[in-house]
């Protein structure tokens, strides 16, 4: 994920280990770094500076409400969607 892709309200994995964070604000520091204010799932707010070298570990996450996907789906596909929800959480 490129630093330019990080926007307010986005969910990003790779900022802190083993969890995604919600982006609260992004302030650029030149064109090679940004100051990121983020919220972790527990509600705590923190900030960090991300550099171009950090791009390789960042992934954009999206949350999918499975019930919206399952309406009208083949029952077998719907079962798989419920069984493996984590695989549908990340995109690169």
Biopython code that builds the backbone (N, CA, C, O; Angstrom):
import numpy as np
from Bio.PDB.StructureBuilder import StructureBuilder

atoms = [
    (1, "UNK", "N", (0.848, -1.170, 0.000)),
    (1, "UNK", "CA", (0.000, 0.000, 0.000)),
    (1, "UNK", "C", (0.895, 1.235, 0.000)),
    (1, "UNK", "O", (1.847, 1.314, 0.776)),
    (2, "UNK", "N", (0.599, 2.172, -0.846)),
    (2, "UNK", "CA", (1.346, 3.424, -0.932)),
    (2, "UNK", "C", (0.873, 4.387, 0.161)),
    (2, "UNK", "O", (-0.282, 4.336, 0.584)),
    (3, "UNK", "N", (1.762, 5.250, 0.605)),
    (3, "UNK", "CA", (1.387, 6.236, 1.608)),
    (3, "UNK", "C", (0.250, 7.135, 1.113)),
    (3, "UNK", "O", (-0.595, 7.563, 1.900)),
    (4, "UNK", "N", (0.231, 7.417, -0.185)),
    (4, "UNK", "CA", (-0.827, 8.262, -0.754)),
    (4, "UNK", "C", (-2.208, 7.632, -0.624)),
    (4, "UNK", "O", (-3.214, 8.341, -0.663)),
    (5, "UNK", "N", (-2.274, 6.318, -0.470)),
    (5, "UNK", "CA", (-3.559, 5.621, -0.351)),
    (5, "UNK", "C", (-4.161, 5.706, 1.043)),
    (5, "UNK", "O", (-5.319, 5.334, 1.235)),
    (6, "UNK", "N", (-3.406, 6.186, 2.013)),
    (6, "UNK", "CA", (-3.897, 6.274, 3.387)),
    (6, "UNK", "C", (-4.738, 7.538, 3.520)),
    (6, "UNK", "O", (-4.239, 8.652, 3.356)),
    (7, "UNK", "N", (-6.011, 7.349, 3.817)),
    (7, "UNK", "CA", (-6.968, 8.454, 3.925)),
    (7, "UNK", "C", (-7.685, 8.385, 5.273)),
    (7, "UNK", "O", (-7.729, 7.330, 5.906)),
    (8, "UNK", "N", (-8.238, 9.499, 5.703)),
    (8, "UNK", "CA", (-9.025, 9.517, 6.935)),
    (8, "UNK", "C", (-10.164, 8.508, 6.845)),
    (8, "UNK", "O", (-10.854, 8.426, 5.829)),
    (9, "UNK", "N", (-10.355, 7.740, 7.919)),
    (9, "UNK", "CA", (-11.432, 6.755, 7.961)),
    (9, "UNK", "C", (-11.054, 5.385, 7.432)),
    (9, "UNK", "O", (-11.810, 4.430, 7.610)),
    (10, "UNK", "N", (-9.906, 5.265, 6.789)),
    (10, "UNK", "CA", (-9.475, 3.967, 6.246)),
    (10, "UNK", "C", (-9.059, 3.035, 7.389)),
    (10, "UNK", "O", (-8.671, 3.493, 8.464)),
    (11, "UNK", "N", (-9.144, 1.739, 7.145)),
    (11, "UNK", "CA", (-8.641, 0.731, 8.065)),
    (11, "UNK", "C", (-7.376, 0.154, 7.460)),
    (11, "UNK", "O", (-7.374, -0.305, 6.318)),
    (12, "UNK", "N", (-6.294, 0.181, 8.240)),
    (12, "UNK", "CA", (-4.981, -0.211, 7.732)),
    (12, "UNK", "C", (-4.345, -1.215, 8.678)),
    (12, "UNK", "O", (-4.333, -1.009, 9.892)),
    (13, "UNK", "N", (-3.820, -2.298, 8.129)),
    (13, "UNK", "CA", (-3.052, -3.275, 8.902)),
    (13, "UNK", "C", (-1.578, -3.021, 8.655)),
    (13, "UNK", "O", (-1.189, -2.569, 7.578)),
    (14, "UNK", "N", (-0.748, -3.316, 9.668)),
    (14, "UNK", "CA", (0.686, -3.153, 9.530)),
    (14, "UNK", "C", (1.242, -1.947, 10.253)),
    (14, "UNK", "O", (2.459, -1.778, 10.333)),
    (15, "UNK", "N", (0.371, -1.109, 10.781)),
    (15, "UNK", "CA", (0.835, 0.040, 11.552)),
    (15, "UNK", "C", (1.298, -0.435, 12.927)),
    (15, "UNK", "O", (2.381, -0.075, 13.388)),
    (16, "UNK", "N", (0.462, -1.248, 13.573)),
    (16, "UNK", "CA", (0.820, -1.900, 14.831)),
    (16, "UNK", "C", (0.686, -3.407, 14.618)),
    (16, "UNK", "O", (-0.110, -3.837, 13.782)),
    (17, "UNK", "N", (1.444, -4.215, 15.352)),
    (17, "UNK", "CA", (1.413, -5.665, 15.129)),
    (17, "UNK", "C", (0.049, -6.299, 15.429)),
    (17, "UNK", "O", (-0.620, -5.944, 16.400)),
    (18, "UNK", "N", (-0.333, -7.224, 14.587)),
    (18, "UNK", "CA", (-1.470, -8.125, 14.809)),
    (18, "UNK", "C", (-2.842, -7.480, 14.914)),
    (18, "UNK", "O", (-3.750, -8.081, 15.487)),
    (19, "UNK", "N", (-3.023, -6.288, 14.384)),
    (19, "UNK", "CA", (-4.345, -5.689, 14.355)),
    (19, "UNK", "C", (-4.392, -4.559, 13.330)),
    (19, "UNK", "O", (-3.366, -4.013, 12.926)),
    (20, "UNK", "N", (-5.596, -4.235, 12.931)),
    (20, "UNK", "CA", (-5.760, -3.108, 12.025)),
    (20, "UNK", "C", (-6.098, -1.872, 12.850)),
    (20, "UNK", "O", (-6.553, -1.976, 13.989)),
    (21, "UNK", "N", (-5.873, -0.720, 12.268)),
    (21, "UNK", "CA", (-6.176, 0.538, 12.932)),
    (21, "UNK", "C", (-7.065, 1.377, 12.029)),
    (21, "UNK", "O", (-7.058, 1.219, 10.808)),
    (22, "UNK", "N", (-7.828, 2.268, 12.639)),
    (22, "UNK", "CA", (-8.645, 3.212, 11.881)),
    (22, "UNK", "C", (-7.891, 4.537, 11.807)),
    (22, "UNK", "O", (-7.463, 5.071, 12.831)),
    (23, "UNK", "N", (-7.734, 5.052, 10.623)),
    (23, "UNK", "CA", (-7.010, 6.307, 10.418)),
    (23, "UNK", "C", (-7.894, 7.471, 10.857)),
    (23, "UNK", "O", (-9.020, 7.626, 10.384)),
    (24, "UNK", "N", (-7.364, 8.286, 11.770)),
    (24, "UNK", "CA", (-8.073, 9.470, 12.248)),
    (24, "UNK", "C", (-7.650, 10.687, 11.434)),
    (24, "UNK", "O", (-8.496, 11.456, 10.978)),
    (25, "UNK", "N", (-6.335, 10.863, 11.250)),
    (25, "UNK", "CA", (-5.871, 11.967, 10.414)),
    (25, "UNK", "C", (-4.499, 11.660, 9.833)),
    (25, "UNK", "O", (-3.727, 10.871, 10.378)),
    (26, "UNK", "N", (-4.225, 12.304, 8.722)),
    (26, "UNK", "CA", (-2.962, 12.150, 7.995)),
    (26, "UNK", "C", (-2.403, 13.539, 7.717)),
    (26, "UNK", "O", (-3.076, 14.383, 7.125)),
    (27, "UNK", "N", (-1.170, 13.767, 8.146)),
    (27, "UNK", "CA", (-0.489, 15.030, 7.865)),
    (27, "UNK", "C", (0.839, 14.710, 7.211)),
    (27, "UNK", "O", (1.678, 14.033, 7.806)),
    (28, "UNK", "N", (1.039, 15.186, 6.001)),
    (28, "UNK", "CA", (2.260, 14.914, 5.266)),
    (28, "UNK", "C", (3.434, 15.705, 5.830)),
    (28, "UNK", "O", (3.293, 16.855, 6.246)),
    (29, "UNK", "N", (4.589, 15.059, 5.833)),
    (29, "UNK", "CA", (5.861, 15.681, 6.195)),
    (29, "UNK", "C", (6.712, 15.606, 4.929)),
    (29, "UNK", "O", (7.391, 14.605, 4.698)),
    (30, "UNK", "N", (6.681, 16.631, 4.129)),
    (30, "UNK", "CA", (7.339, 16.577, 2.822)),
    (30, "UNK", "C", (6.602, 15.611, 1.921)),
    (30, "UNK", "O", (5.376, 15.518, 1.976)),
    (31, "UNK", "N", (7.354, 14.876, 1.074)),
    (31, "UNK", "CA", (6.718, 13.891, 0.199)),
    (31, "UNK", "C", (7.201, 12.476, 0.480)),
    (31, "UNK", "O", (6.856, 11.550, -0.253)),
    (32, "UNK", "N", (7.990, 12.298, 1.528)),
    (32, "UNK", "CA", (8.546, 10.982, 1.853)),
    (32, "UNK", "C", (8.029, 10.391, 3.152)),
    (32, "UNK", "O", (8.359, 9.249, 3.474)),
    (33, "UNK", "N", (7.225, 11.134, 3.912)),
    (33, "UNK", "CA", (6.749, 10.647, 5.206)),
    (33, "UNK", "C", (5.425, 11.310, 5.558)),
    (33, "UNK", "O", (5.064, 12.348, 5.004)),
    (34, "UNK", "N", (4.712, 10.691, 6.487)),
    (34, "UNK", "CA", (3.480, 11.288, 6.988)),
    (34, "UNK", "C", (3.324, 10.987, 8.465)),
    (34, "UNK", "O", (3.787, 9.960, 8.960)),
    (35, "UNK", "N", (2.662, 11.901, 9.159)),
    (35, "UNK", "CA", (2.303, 11.698, 10.551)),
    (35, "UNK", "C", (0.890, 11.122, 10.561)),
    (35, "UNK", "O", (-0.040, 11.729, 10.029)),
    (36, "UNK", "N", (0.738, 9.956, 11.166)),
    (36, "UNK", "CA", (-0.533, 9.239, 11.175)),
    (36, "UNK", "C", (-1.093, 9.215, 12.581)),
    (36, "UNK", "O", (-0.442, 8.725, 13.504)),
    (37, "UNK", "N", (-2.296, 9.742, 12.751)),
    (37, "UNK", "CA", (-3.032, 9.602, 13.998)),
    (37, "UNK", "C", (-4.053, 8.505, 13.748)),
    (37, "UNK", "O", (-4.805, 8.559, 12.775)),
    (38, "UNK", "N", (-4.078, 7.498, 14.637)),
    (38, "UNK", "CA", (-4.930, 6.331, 14.417)),
    (38, "UNK", "C", (-5.593, 5.883, 15.708)),
    (38, "UNK", "O", (-5.162, 6.232, 16.807)),
    (39, "UNK", "N", (-6.661, 5.094, 15.545)),
    (39, "UNK", "CA", (-7.409, 4.517, 16.665)),
    (39, "UNK", "C", (-7.338, 3.003, 16.552)),
    (39, "UNK", "O", (-7.618, 2.437, 15.495)),
    (40, "UNK", "N", (-6.961, 2.347, 17.650)),
    (40, "UNK", "CA", (-6.957, 0.889, 17.665)),
    (40, "UNK", "C", (-8.342, 0.404, 18.072)),
    (40, "UNK", "O", (-9.125, 1.187, 18.609)),
    (41, "UNK", "N", (-8.671, -0.882, 17.829)),
    (41, "UNK", "CA", (-10.015, -1.373, 18.116)),
    (41, "UNK", "C", (-10.509, -1.123, 19.540)),
    (41, "UNK", "O", (-11.715, -0.980, 19.742)),
    (42, "UNK", "N", (-9.622, -1.066, 20.532)),
    (42, "UNK", "CA", (-10.051, -0.793, 21.907)),
    (42, "UNK", "C", (-10.468, 0.645, 22.148)),
    (42, "UNK", "O", (-11.034, 0.946, 23.199)),
    (43, "UNK", "N", (-10.205, 1.547, 21.204)),
    (43, "UNK", "CA", (-10.606, 2.931, 21.314)),
    (43, "UNK", "C", (-9.475, 3.897, 21.603)),
    (43, "UNK", "O", (-9.672, 5.109, 21.514)),
    (44, "UNK", "N", (-8.294, 3.399, 21.949)),
    (44, "UNK", "CA", (-7.159, 4.281, 22.231)),
    (44, "UNK", "C", (-6.685, 4.964, 20.952)),
    (44, "UNK", "O", (-6.679, 4.366, 19.876)),
    (45, "UNK", "N", (-6.291, 6.218, 21.090)),
    (45, "UNK", "CA", (-5.774, 6.980, 19.959)),
    (45, "UNK", "C", (-4.279, 7.171, 20.160)),
    (45, "UNK", "O", (-3.824, 7.461, 21.267)),
    (46, "UNK", "N", (-3.522, 7.007, 19.090)),
    (46, "UNK", "CA", (-2.075, 7.168, 19.136)),
    (46, "UNK", "C", (-1.621, 7.753, 17.806)),
    (46, "UNK", "O", (-2.426, 7.953, 16.896)),
    (47, "UNK", "N", (-0.329, 8.022, 17.703)),
    (47, "UNK", "CA", (0.199, 8.533, 16.438)),
    (47, "UNK", "C", (1.583, 7.956, 16.182)),
    (47, "UNK", "O", (2.282, 7.519, 17.097)),
    (48, "UNK", "N", (1.949, 7.968, 14.922)),
    (48, "UNK", "CA", (3.259, 7.493, 14.499)),
    (48, "UNK", "C", (3.632, 8.200, 13.206)),
    (48, "UNK", "O", (2.790, 8.815, 12.552)),
    (49, "UNK", "N", (4.888, 8.105, 12.854)),
    (49, "UNK", "CA", (5.353, 8.618, 11.572)),
    (49, "UNK", "C", (5.648, 7.430, 10.668)),
    (49, "UNK", "O", (6.365, 6.509, 11.057)),
    (50, "UNK", "N", (5.096, 7.454, 9.470)),
    (50, "UNK", "CA", (5.330, 6.398, 8.477)),
    (50, "UNK", "C", (6.181, 6.967, 7.356)),
    (50, "UNK", "O", (5.982, 8.098, 6.913)),
    (51, "UNK", "N", (7.132, 6.161, 6.909)),
    (51, "UNK", "CA", (8.051, 6.544, 5.836)),
    (51, "UNK", "C", (7.833, 5.649, 4.622)),
    (51, "UNK", "O", (7.153, 4.627, 4.714)),
    (52, "UNK", "N", (8.404, 6.027, 3.493)),
    (52, "UNK", "CA", (8.299, 5.213, 2.279)),
    (52, "UNK", "C", (8.769, 3.782, 2.530)),
    (52, "UNK", "O", (8.220, 2.844, 1.951)),
    (53, "UNK", "N", (9.764, 3.604, 3.374)),
    (53, "UNK", "CA", (10.271, 2.260, 3.680)),
    (53, "UNK", "C", (9.243, 1.393, 4.394)),
    (53, "UNK", "O", (9.402, 0.173, 4.434)),
    (54, "UNK", "N", (8.192, 1.985, 4.958)),
    (54, "UNK", "CA", (7.152, 1.229, 5.664)),
    (54, "UNK", "C", (6.049, 0.724, 4.737)),
    (54, "UNK", "O", (5.219, -0.084, 5.154)),
    (55, "UNK", "N", (6.026, 1.183, 3.497)),
    (55, "UNK", "CA", (4.926, 0.847, 2.590)),
    (55, "UNK", "C", (4.755, -0.655, 2.399)),
    (55, "UNK", "O", (3.628, -1.127, 2.245)),
    (56, "UNK", "N", (5.843, -1.414, 2.404)),
    (56, "UNK", "CA", (5.765, -2.853, 2.133)),
    (56, "UNK", "C", (4.961, -3.614, 3.183)),
    (56, "UNK", "O", (4.454, -4.697, 2.889)),
    (57, "UNK", "N", (4.830, -3.087, 4.386)),
    (57, "UNK", "CA", (4.120, -3.809, 5.450)),
    (57, "UNK", "C", (2.691, -3.321, 5.664)),
    (57, "UNK", "O", (1.990, -3.840, 6.533)),
    (58, "UNK", "N", (2.252, -2.343, 4.897)),
    (58, "UNK", "CA", (0.917, -1.784, 5.069)),
    (58, "UNK", "C", (-0.079, -2.434, 4.122)),
    (58, "UNK", "O", (0.205, -2.632, 2.941)),
    (59, "UNK", "N", (-1.253, -2.763, 4.657)),
    (59, "UNK", "CA", (-2.342, -3.336, 3.869)),
    (59, "UNK", "C", (-3.619, -2.587, 4.183)),
    (59, "UNK", "O", (-3.896, -2.280, 5.342)),
    (60, "UNK", "N", (-4.394, -2.292, 3.157)),
    (60, "UNK", "CA", (-5.701, -1.688, 3.386)),
    (60, "UNK", "C", (-6.679, -2.797, 3.730)),
    (60, "UNK", "O", (-6.741, -3.812, 3.038)),
    (61, "UNK", "N", (-7.434, -2.608, 4.787)),
    (61, "UNK", "CA", (-8.444, -3.580, 5.207)),
    (61, "UNK", "C", (-9.815, -3.020, 4.872)),
    (61, "UNK", "O", (-10.013, -1.807, 4.810)),
    (62, "UNK", "N", (-10.734, -3.907, 4.663)),
    (62, "UNK", "CA", (-12.109, -3.482, 4.540)),
    (62, "UNK", "C", (-12.969, -4.483, 5.268)),
    (62, "UNK", "O", (-12.739, -5.691, 5.200)),
    (63, "UNK", "N", (-13.958, -3.974, 5.960)),
    (63, "UNK", "CA", (-14.853, -4.824, 6.716)),
    (63, "UNK", "C", (-16.065, -5.117, 5.855)),
    (63, "UNK", "O", (-16.652, -4.216, 5.256)),
    (64, "UNK", "N", (-16.425, -6.366, 5.803)),
    (64, "UNK", "CA", (-17.550, -6.791, 4.994)),
    (64, "UNK", "C", (-18.592, -7.396, 5.919)),
    (64, "UNK", "O", (-18.289, -8.305, 6.693)),
    (65, "UNK", "N", (-19.791, -6.906, 5.842)),
    (65, "UNK", "CA", (-20.879, -7.536, 6.571)),
    (65, "UNK", "C", (-21.355, -8.702, 5.718)),
    (65, "UNK", "O", (-21.947, -8.514, 4.656)),
    (66, "UNK", "N", (-21.087, -9.905, 6.201)),
    (66, "UNK", "CA", (-21.351, -11.086, 5.387)),
    (66, "UNK", "C", (-22.817, -11.230, 5.014)),
    (66, "UNK", "O", (-23.127, -11.763, 3.948)),
    (67, "UNK", "N", (-23.723, -10.772, 5.860)),
    (67, "UNK", "CA", (-25.136, -10.923, 5.510)),
    (67, "UNK", "C", (-25.478, -10.150, 4.242)),
    (67, "UNK", "O", (-26.407, -10.533, 3.531)),
    (68, "UNK", "N", (-24.753, -9.073, 3.936)),
    (68, "UNK", "CA", (-25.028, -8.348, 2.705)),
    (68, "UNK", "C", (-24.506, -9.103, 1.480)),
    (68, "UNK", "O", (-25.047, -8.956, 0.384)),
    (69, "UNK", "N", (-23.460, -9.907, 1.660)),
    (69, "UNK", "CA", (-22.935, -10.697, 0.563)),
    (69, "UNK", "C", (-23.758, -11.942, 0.302)),
    (69, "UNK", "O", (-23.841, -12.416, -0.831)),
    (70, "UNK", "N", (-24.371, -12.475, 1.359)),
    (70, "UNK", "CA", (-25.014, -13.777, 1.271)),
    (70, "UNK", "C", (-26.393, -13.704, 0.622)),
    (70, "UNK", "O", (-26.849, -14.694, 0.050)),
    (71, "UNK", "N", (-27.056, -12.578, 0.695)),
    (71, "UNK", "CA", (-28.370, -12.453, 0.068)),
    (71, "UNK", "C", (-28.269, -12.800, -1.416)),
    (71, "UNK", "O", (-27.553, -12.133, -2.164)),
    (72, "UNK", "N", (-28.968, -13.821, -1.834)),
    (72, "UNK", "CA", (-28.987, -14.231, -3.228)),
    (72, "UNK", "C", (-27.806, -15.082, -3.654)),
    (72, "UNK", "O", (-27.682, -15.406, -4.835)),
    (73, "UNK", "N", (-26.952, -15.445, -2.745)),
    (73, "UNK", "CA", (-25.788, -16.262, -3.070)),
    (73, "UNK", "C", (-26.139, -17.741, -3.113)),
    (73, "UNK", "O", (-27.091, -18.188, -2.473)),
    (74, "UNK", "N", (-25.374, -18.472, -3.857)),
    (74, "UNK", "CA", (-25.463, -19.925, -3.840)),
    (74, "UNK", "C", (-25.236, -20.394, -2.397)),
    (74, "UNK", "O", (-24.296, -19.917, -1.760)),
    (75, "UNK", "N", (-26.057, -21.310, -1.850)),
    (75, "UNK", "CA", (-25.899, -21.735, -0.452)),
    (75, "UNK", "C", (-24.498, -22.272, -0.129)),
    (75, "UNK", "O", (-23.997, -22.065, 0.977)),
    (76, "UNK", "N", (-23.871, -22.954, -1.081)),
    (76, "UNK", "CA", (-22.521, -23.470, -0.819)),
    (76, "UNK", "C", (-21.506, -22.326, -0.651)),
    (76, "UNK", "O", (-20.650, -22.376, 0.233)),
    (77, "UNK", "N", (-21.607, -21.309, -1.496)),
    (77, "UNK", "CA", (-20.717, -20.163, -1.396)),
    (77, "UNK", "C", (-20.976, -19.403, -0.091)),
    (77, "UNK", "O", (-20.044, -18.936, 0.565)),
    (78, "UNK", "N", (-22.251, -19.288, 0.271)),
    (78, "UNK", "CA", (-22.587, -18.612, 1.523)),
    (78, "UNK", "C", (-21.973, -19.330, 2.714)),
    (78, "UNK", "O", (-21.476, -18.680, 3.634)),
    (79, "UNK", "N", (-21.999, -20.654, 2.716)),
    (79, "UNK", "CA", (-21.399, -21.431, 3.792)),
    (79, "UNK", "C", (-19.899, -21.179, 3.862)),
    (79, "UNK", "O", (-19.347, -21.013, 4.950)),
    (80, "UNK", "N", (-19.241, -21.150, 2.715)),
    (80, "UNK", "CA", (-17.804, -20.882, 2.693)),
    (80, "UNK", "C", (-17.498, -19.469, 3.189)),
    (80, "UNK", "O", (-16.496, -19.254, 3.871)),
    (81, "UNK", "N", (-18.349, -18.513, 2.852)),
    (81, "UNK", "CA", (-18.130, -17.137, 3.297)),
    (81, "UNK", "C", (-18.193, -17.042, 4.815)),
    (81, "UNK", "O", (-17.418, -16.303, 5.422)),
    (82, "UNK", "N", (-19.107, -17.780, 5.430)),
    (82, "UNK", "CA", (-19.193, -17.775, 6.893)),
    (82, "UNK", "C", (-18.026, -18.538, 7.505)),
    (82, "UNK", "O", (-17.565, -18.188, 8.591)),
    (83, "UNK", "N", (-17.549, -19.557, 6.838)),
    (83, "UNK", "CA", (-16.485, -20.394, 7.388)),
    (83, "UNK", "C", (-15.130, -19.712, 7.331)),
    (83, "UNK", "O", (-14.308, -19.909, 8.225)),
    (84, "UNK", "N", (-14.878, -18.915, 6.303)),
    (84, "UNK", "CA", (-13.569, -18.300, 6.118)),
    (84, "UNK", "C", (-13.664, -16.776, 6.009)),
    (84, "UNK", "O", (-13.215, -16.213, 5.010)),
    (85, "UNK", "N", (-14.228, -16.103, 6.991)),
    (85, "UNK", "CA", (-14.403, -14.652, 6.859)),
    (85, "UNK", "C", (-13.100, -13.858, 6.880)),
    (85, "UNK", "O", (-13.026, -12.793, 6.266)),
    (86, "UNK", "N", (-12.087, -14.341, 7.559)),
    (86, "UNK", "CA", (-10.839, -13.582, 7.674)),
    (86, "UNK", "C", (-10.125, -13.469, 6.334)),
    (86, "UNK", "O", (-9.392, -12.506, 6.112)),
    (87, "UNK", "N", (-10.318, -14.418, 5.448)),
    (87, "UNK", "CA", (-9.659, -14.370, 4.154)),
    (87, "UNK", "C", (-10.197, -13.244, 3.287)),
    (87, "UNK", "O", (-9.532, -12.818, 2.342)),
    (88, "UNK", "N", (-11.384, -12.761, 3.596)),
    (88, "UNK", "CA", (-11.986, -11.686, 2.802)),
    (88, "UNK", "C", (-11.729, -10.314, 3.426)),
    (88, "UNK", "O", (-12.324, -9.324, 3.001)),
    (89, "UNK", "N", (-10.855, -10.244, 4.425)),
    (89, "UNK", "CA", (-10.667, -9.002, 5.148)),
    (89, "UNK", "C", (-9.630, -8.077, 4.550)),
    (89, "UNK", "O", (-9.738, -6.863, 4.723)),
    (90, "UNK", "N", (-8.636, -8.590, 3.857)),
    (90, "UNK", "CA", (-7.540, -7.756, 3.398)),
    (90, "UNK", "C", (-7.459, -7.716, 1.888)),
    (90, "UNK", "O", (-7.775, -8.687, 1.200)),
    (91, "UNK", "N", (-7.034, -6.590, 1.396)),
    (91, "UNK", "CA", (-6.686, -6.478, -0.011)),
    (91, "UNK", "C", (-5.375, -5.736, -0.072)),
    (91, "UNK", "O", (-5.100, -4.909, 0.798)),
    (92, "UNK", "N", (-4.562, -6.001, -1.065)),
    (92, "UNK", "CA", (-3.261, -5.340, -1.139)),
    (92, "UNK", "C", (-3.295, -4.173, -2.078)),
    (92, "UNK", "O", (-2.282, -3.499, -2.263)),
]
sb = StructureBuilder()
sb.init_structure("model")
sb.init_model(0)
sb.init_chain("A")
sb.init_seg("    ")
for serial, (resi, resn, name, xyz) in enumerate(atoms, 1):
    if name == "N":
        sb.init_residue(resn, " ", resi, " ")
    sb.init_atom(name, np.array(xyz, "f"), 0.0, 1.0, " ", f" {name:<3s}", serial, name[0])
structure = sb.get_structure()
